[in-house]
Amino acid sequence: MDDKAQIQEAIKSQGEIVRKLKSEKANKEQIDEEVAKLLELKARLGGDDGKHQFVLKTPKGTRDYNPKQMAIREKVFNTIVSCFKRHGAETIDTPVFELKETLTGKYGEDSKLIYDLKDQGGELLSLRYDLTVPFARYLAMNKITNIKRYHIAKVYRRDNPAMTRGRYREFYQCDFDIAGQYDAMIPDAECLKIVYEILSELELGDFCIKVNDRRILDGMFAVCGVPDDKFRTICSTVDKLDKMPWEEVKREMVNEKGLSEEAADQIGEYVSMKGGMDLAEKLLQDPKMCQSKQACAGLSDIKLLFSYLQLFQVTDKVVFDLSLARGLDYYTGVIYEAVLSQADVAPAANEAPNGTSVEESVSVGSVAGGGRYDGLVGMFDPKGRKVPCVGVSIGIERIFSIMEQKAEASAERVRTTEVQVMVASAQKNLLEEKLRLISELWNAGIKAEVMYKKNPKLLSQLQHCEESGIPLVAILGEQELKDGVVKLRVVATREEVDISRADLISEIKKRTSEA
């Protein structure tokens, strides 16, 4: 009884927390988190009969997908996979969890976001954080020295989710990687071409692909006076420039990371630079930058990369941006990130602090990223043999968020099935004939559907077709059966034509292939 009283008291105080947050118009994630705690307390209290009540919610940072959302996802996946295949990639799969030691120490400051699993059978395991490290482990384990592969699978991050911006704890990644010893920048240019093709084909709006090189960053840090042991941590801070103004980034470098103000200011001058091949040429003549062999090697490769990108006709969307850092530790050369900027379907986060919406073009954030990681496979190989790799990961969840918003905004109906024809009847007692006909259609590979009723009304069958977007109806009646024909109705125009039973399959295939 005391327990019950304590839970009731906890429910009361938790309810007050939720009401206070709502009245203060706190952010949605915070309110949702406190509401979830309230629901869990109520579930512990149980119903009137004292039985435990289930809390019906998905875990924090995850979501369900309804048929309409899944139809949009499938369309996006098909576009991406067909692009990967067009570029000659084969596919692999790896376990959803890895040995903990496989993942540890590969992600820099992001390592704290790895989900560890409880030891259930003598092995310390963690859920995969991305698809790149498992890929490197796969290459080393199977002694593979060259492969062009894509991998689409779920990954897990113990992150603070921001669902409205397409940021989750469980989400899909779509990776394309080229492993092998090849001439400089050819595979790297192809990865950028792939990003360009996918983002153009999905029609998400305007985008920009930022390019930089880890060697240029490291060289820049060296000539600006950053101590060697601070390279990675300063790199992680520079990586925040797309989310924070320079003043805040500088403050973090100086106050939290212990960098001198002079070094921070010198970095600030470089990271504000953007351009193309011309900027790479200019920096090769820069008196400071040319002191670093590393930076010069990176700048020469950027020049070469841009020459290939011109041949691939993608330079209109690619910019050499010295502020691009990408925080992951395993990058060794070229790095890139694709950013969408559009106002028409910008997520809810694009509101100014005073509640008014932001009119100008708004950055939705990164929708693809990648780079060269020549040392990762060697970390797993017993003899330290390196396999040069370059790859790109498509940020699929952000793309889904935008596609879903576009579908909501447009009046266009999203089809959730691919049914080509409905087998219907105009009179009663024709169920057996309908089942006989639909079986013929299924056997011929035609996507067909029939109502699970003995005697449905013709009108309700036709309405189902209109609501579901089914283009054709094959109507059976007493007279049609006698004449050996089927009445084929086009749902959109309501035009009807008698087709002989022998020609029905070829007629349906012809009409649906034209659609």
Order of alpha helices (4+ residues) and beta strands (2+ residues): alpha-alpha-alpha-beta-beta-alpha-beta-alpha-beta-beta-alpha-beta-alpha-alpha-alpha-alpha-beta-alpha-alpha-beta-beta-beta-alpha-beta-alpha-beta-alpha-beta-alpha-beta-alpha-beta-beta-alpha
